[in-house]
Each structure stands twice: as C-alpha cells, then as structure tokens.
Amino acid sequence: MLLSARAGGTSGGCKPCGSKPQLDSIKAFSETDFTDDLKSIDVPVLVLHGDDDQIVPIAAAAQKTIKLLPHGILKVYPGADHGMCSTHADKVNADILAFVRGEMSDQVPADKRALKSA
C-alpha cells in the first residue's frame, strides 16, 4: 500500500467490481513499469507492507519500491499478510495518522531527507 502526503489517498484495497475489471487491473499493474514515475515523486511517501504477504511478496514489491522513492518511508508489519489493513487495522491506521501528521519524518533516511526545491 502506498500513501502520499500530497494526495492523501491510497493505492490498495479492492471494492467488489466483477471479474473483468479485476483481471484488467492485475494485467495493468503487473505489466506497467512505474520506475520513472516512482523516481519522480518529490513528496514523502509511506509504503506499508506485511512481511508474510503471499500474494504480493515484499521482496517483489515494497523492497524494490522504496529504493526508487526519493522520500520514501517503508513500514514493515512482521507476520502480516496481504489483508493487513483488516488484520492489523489498529497498527496501520496509527501509522497512517502519524505519517499524515508528520511524525515519521525522522524515519526518512538521511540521504533522502532533503526535498527538491520548487
């Protein structure tokens, strides 16, 4: 799950939408290279991932994503699976609130702290 301080939204979660849209979305996100997009994000981004996610393994997703985000913070939930927003809702919600409030800025690695000037 990605959360941007600017957008205030998430990419993650799925509402019932039928098989065709679900398959189309899987095709789109699995075949699209977001490398340049991620490198160009110039605001803090919180990346949340469970280390027991069997659907989207952390090594294939969050650990690669965080390397591309200039101002990314990776929060790993030990033992959490793909449904961590439900199974670990209290922890996830507390971390999202802390991020939005700016309470996680000290968790940004030193080499990623300086935001690009406008």
N, C-alpha and C positions, 0 to 999 in steps of 0.2 A: 504494500500500500504506500502510495506517495502522498504527501501533503505539502502543499506550497503555501508559504506565509502570504504571498500576494493573492493567490486565487482563493485561498480559504476553503478549498474543496479537496476531494479525494479521488484518486483513481483506484477503484477497488469496489468490492461489493457487487452484487448482481441481483436485480429485481427480476421476477418472472417475466420472460419476454418471448418464450417459444424457442423451439429448436433451431430454426433457420437463423435468427439474429445471433443466438449464442454461438453457433458454428462459424458464422461470418466474423464475429468479433475474435474468436480464437485464431482464425486464419489471419486476420489483420494484425493482431499484436504479436503473433509468432513469426510473421514474415516481414515485418517492418523493422528497419534499422533506425533506432532512436538515438544513436550515438551522438550525432551532431546536435540534436535537439537538447539532450541532457547536458552536453558541454556548454551550451549557450545560456542556460538558466543562471541568472545573476542574482537570485534571491535565495534565502535559506530554504532548504527542502528537508523535510523529515521523512525518512524511509523506515517503515516498520515491517518486520518480518519475523516469523516464527522459525526456529531452527529445526523443527520437525515437520515442515511443510513438504508433503509428498507430492503435491500437485504442481507447485512451482518451487522447486528446491532453492534454498537460499544461495547456494554456490552459483546457480544459473541465473539468478535474478538480483537480489539485493546486494550481494558482494561485488557484482560487476557494475551495477548501477551507481553505487556510492563512489566508486573510483572515477566516474565520469562527471559527477556533480561538483562544481567548484565550491559550493557552500552547503554540502550535504551532511546530515547527521543520521547515522544508522543506529536504530534501536532494535536489538535482537531480543526476542522473548524465548528463553530456554523452555524446551518441551512443547512450545505452541505449534499448532498445525495451521492448515490453510484457513480454518474457521476462527482464527484467533480473535477477531473483532467481536465474536459472540462468546467464545470460551474464556477470553481474558479481557472482557469489556471494561472492567474497572481500571485495569492497568493501562490499556490502550487509551481510554478516554482521559485518564490523568496525564498521560504523556502528550497527547494532542493538546490539551489545555495548557500544559507547561510550555510547549513549543510556541503556541499562539501568543502566550503572554511574554515570550522572550526569555523564559527561564532556562533554556537549553543552550544559549549562545556560548557558554563556557565549554560545551561538549563538541564544538566545532574544532577540528584540528588546527593548530597554529598556522599551517601553510594554507588554510582555506578561509581564515577569518576576514581578511581584507576584501570588502565588497568592491566591485568595479565602480568607478565613479561614472556618473551620468554624462 
